[in-house]
Amino acid sequence: MKPANIKALKFAFHDGGRLAAGFKGSAGDCVVRSIAIATQLPYLQVYEDLRSANAAYADLRHDKLARRLNATGASPRNGNHRKVFHEYILGHGFKWIPTMKIGAGCQVHLRADELPSGTLLVKVSKHLSAVVNGVIYDTHDPSRGGKRCVYGYYIKIEGVDH
């Protein structure tokens, strides 16, 4: 039972257009899904953009791990390079707001009274979720009853479209 003082976010199931794009089964594609939801871009467009950007990033970095992931068929359905999706999100008119500092502990939780309204992409441990005007749009509710720590969030800058 959650304490009465926690102002929970509402939750609405949304797969970001994954099923409509022809994808089946489960996948670790929270980055693609949440970006598609927050930007209102088609799932397949975000998927392909990130697939190309991840491959280019791996080649550019000459990173052994990145090359190994690409060689094993890594795709946006099972992970994305943080730098790649960070730049992609910023390029679509969002601004990054960090909410954690080293040694400071959790300052912001995934709850209505600790996040601003607007269109957000919220980074929590091992997950990215879209939150639009106080509603979590995802395939599951990641809030843990308002106790989930937010590492930071991207907020849509009004009037900026890309």
Buried (B, 14 or more C-beta within 10 A) or exposed (E): EEEEEBEBBEBEEBBBBBEEBEBEEEBEBBBBBBBBBBBEBBBBBBBEBBBEBBBEBBEEEEBEEBBEBBEEEBBBBEBBBEEBBBEBBBEBBBEEBEBBEEEEEEEBBBBBEBBEEBBBBBBBEEBBBBBBEBBBBBBEBBBEBBEBBBBBBBBBBEEEEE
